[in-house]
C-alpha cells in the first residue's frame, strides 16, 4: 500500500451543505484515498481492517468513526468478501461534509463551539464508543428521508451528541497528520512511501537518509522535528500496526508474524508490541480472536 493516497471527490450537491448516503456492496472500495470533506461512517454490516493515517486496526459492524479532512484512509474487507459466490455484504451509512460548512454567521453561535472543536479533533480521526454510536445511529440512518431544515437540524443534533460523548479516542498520530497538512514536503513523501512499501524488510536509517540526500544525523533531526517522533518509532508503529492485522486475519503464530513484519528478533518484537498495544502478542491473540 503506497502512502501516496488518491484524491477523491465527495462533495454535496449545490443545494445541500452535506451528503448522506447508504452504501451496500459486496465489499468496500479497496482504495487508499482522501478527500477534503469530513466523513462520518457507521458500519452496519461488514468487517475487516481499516487504515486511517498510520493506524491499522480491525473494524466490525456497529463501529462509528469520523474521519477528518484530507486524512488518508481505506476500509479493507476480509478475504472472504472477495471469494467467488460470497453472499457477504458491506453495508454502511456515510455522511460527507465540508470542514467549512459552519463558517458563516451561524458559526458564531456559542452553542456550536463544541461542534467546531469536534471538527478540529477529527483531523486525527475519531472512534466513538458503542454507546455513542447507538445514540446517533437512528438519526444517521434517517437523514436520507429528511429535507431542508429538518435535515440540517437532525445533522446538527448528531454532531452535538458526538461532541459531548465521553470515551472518544483518536485514531491516527499527530506526526502523520501534520505531514499531510504541509504542502509539498517531497522528502517526507519519499520516506513514508519507502516505509510503506518496504517495512517488512530490513530498513536501515542510513539507507533512508541516502534516499533523501541527507546524512544520518541531519535526517534524524529533520524527521523528529517534522513528525514529533523518531524514525525508528515511526517504523515500529507501522510494523506493529500491521502485526495486529496479521495476527487477526492471517492466523499466523507469533514467531512467524514477527519475521513477516520485519523483525529478526522475537524479544524485540514482543517489547515493541507491548509498548504500542499495551499488552503482549499472546494476550492480544487471546482477547481478539473469536
N, C-alpha and C positions, 0 to 999 in steps of 0.2 A: 504493500500500500504506500503510494507516494504521498508526501506531505503537501505536494502541490495540488490543493483541492480545486475542484471545478466550481466556478461561479454559476449559480442557477437563479432564475427569476421566479420570485414567489410573491409578487405584489398583488394587492387587491384591485378590484375594478375601480374605475374613476369615481363611481358614485358610492363607494364604501371605504371606510378607513381601515378595515381589516377583512381578511377572508377566513371562512370557516368551512371545512370540508371533511367528508368521511372517506377514508382510504380502505379499500377492500380488494386485496390482490393475493395471488398465490404466494408472493413473498415481497418484501420491501425492496425499494430501489437500491441496488448494490453499487452506490457511487459515493465516494468521499467528496463532499461538497460543502459549500457555504452560501449564504445569501445575506443581503443587508437587513432583511426583515427578521424579527424575533420569531421563534417557532415554539408554540405550546403543543406538546404531543401527549395525548392519552392513548396508551396501547390497550385496546380492548381484547384482542386476540393476537397471539404471536409470542415467540421467544427467540433469543439468540444473543448476539454480542453487539453492544453499542460502542462506537468510537466517538468520543466527544473531546476535541482538543487532544491532549496527550493522555486521556483516560480511556482505559479499555475495561469494560465491565459487562456482566450479564444483564439482560433485560427480560422482563416477562409480562404477562397480562396484568393489568391493574396499575402499571407504572405511569407516573406523570412527571414530565420534565419540561423545563423552559430553557430553550437554547438561545443564547444571546446573538446579537447582530454580528455577522462575519465570523462566527465561531464554527470552524470545520467540524463535520460530523457525518456519521453513517450508521444505519441500523442494519446489521447483517444477520439474516435468519440462519438457523441451524441447517446442517446439510440435508436433513430430512425434508425440508421445504422445497428443495431443488430436485428431489428424486422423481423419476417418471411415475405418473399416475398418483402422485401425492394428493391427498384431499385436504391438506393443511391450508389454512388461510392466515394472512397477515392483515388484521383489521385495526385501524386507528382513527381517532378524531383529531384533526390538526387545525390550529389557528395560526395564521401568519399576520403580523402587524409591524408597522414601521416603528423604529425607536423614537421617531419624532411625532407620533400620532397625537400626543398631548401637548405639543409645542405650539399652543395657541393661548389666547387669553384664558381659556378654560383651564389650561395647565397651571395657572397661578393660584387656583383654589387650594387653600391649606389642606383640605380633606384628601387631596390627591397626592400629597407629598410621599406617602408610603408606597404608592404605585410607582412614582418616579424612582424611588430607592430600589424597588423590586427590579425595575428595568436595568438599573445600573448594576445590581448584583448579578443579573442574568448574563453578563459578559463572560462569566466563568462557567455558565451552565448551572442550573439548579435542579436538584432532585427532591421532590416533595414526599412527605410521609404518606402512608396508605390512608391515614385518617383525613389528611388534607385533600387527597385525591378523591375520596368518596364524597366529600362535601361539595366539590365543584363539578364532578363528572356529569351529573344530570344537566347542569347548566351548559357545559361544553357541548354535550350531545344535542341540546335543544337549540343551539344558536342558528343552525341552518333553517329552522322553521320560523324564526322571528324576522322582523323587518324594521328598518329605520331606527327610531329612538328606542324602542323596546329592545332591539338587538344590541345597541350600544350600551344601554343601562345594564343588561344582563352580562355583557363582557366586562364592564367596569366592576360589577359585583364579583365576578370570577377573580379578577386581578386583586381586588380588595381583600378577599378571603385568603388568597395565596400570599399577599404581602404581610398579613398578620399571622400566618401559620407558623407554628413552632416546629423545631426539628428538621427544618430545611437544610440540606447540605449542598455545598458547591461541588462541581464535578472536575473541571479542568484546573490546572495550576496557573497562577498569575504569570509566571515566566513565559509559558506557552502563549497565553492570550496577549500579553504585552507585545510579543513579536508580531502578531498579526495586526496590531494597532499601528505598527511602524511602517512607513512607506518605503518600499524598495530596499530592504536590507538583504542584498544579494548574498552576502557571506553567510548569514544565518539561514537563508533559504537552502544554500548548499549543504550546510551542516545537518539541518533537520532532514532533508531529503536523503542524505547519505546514511544517517542513522536508521531511518525508517526502512530503507532498502537492505541494510546490512547488519542490523542489530543482532541477528542470530550467529554472526561470525565474530571473529576476534578483531575488535576495533581498538586501535591504539591512538592515544591523544596526539602523538606526533604526526600520524598519518592524516588525521582530521585537520590539524593545524596547517600541514602542507597543502591540503585541499583548498584552503582559503588564503594561501600565500602568506602565512604568519608563522613566527616561531612559536614554540610550545608555550613559553611564559606569557607572551603577548596575547595568544589565543585564549589561554585560561582566564586572564584578567578581563578580556573583552567579553567572553561568554558569561562569566559571573556577573559583570556589571549590567549586561543586557538582559539576562534572564533571571537574575537573583538566585541562581543555583550553579554549582559546578557542573562541568560537562559530564563527569563521572556520575553525579547524582541524577542528571537527566537520563543518561544511558541506562542506569539501573531502574529508573521509573518505567521506562519504555519496556525493558525486558521483563520486569516483574508483572507489569500490566498484561503483557502477552502471556506470561506463565499462568496467570489466573484463567485466562481464556483457554489455554491448552489443557489445564487440569480439569476444567469443567466440560470441555467439548470433545477432546481427543481421547480421554480416558487413559492417558499415559501415566506411568508411575512417576514418582517424584524425581528419582535419579535421571530417568530418561528425559523428563521435562527440563531439568536444569541444563543438560547438554544441548537440548533442542533450542533453548532460549539464549544460548551464547555463554553459558557459564561452564568453566572447566573444573570447578571445584565445588563439590556439593555443600561443603560447610559455608563457603562464601554465599552460595545461592540461598541457603537457609537463613543466614544472617540478614541478607538484603530483603528477602521475602517478609521476614518478621518485622523489619524496620518499616516497610511500606504498608503491609496489610494488617499489622498489629496481631498476628498470630502465625504459627508455624505452618508450613505447607501441609503437613499431616492433619493439623486441626482444621485448616481451610477445607480440605477434602471431606472431612467428617461432617462439617457443618453445611457445606454447599451441595454436595451430591445427594440426589434423592435416595 
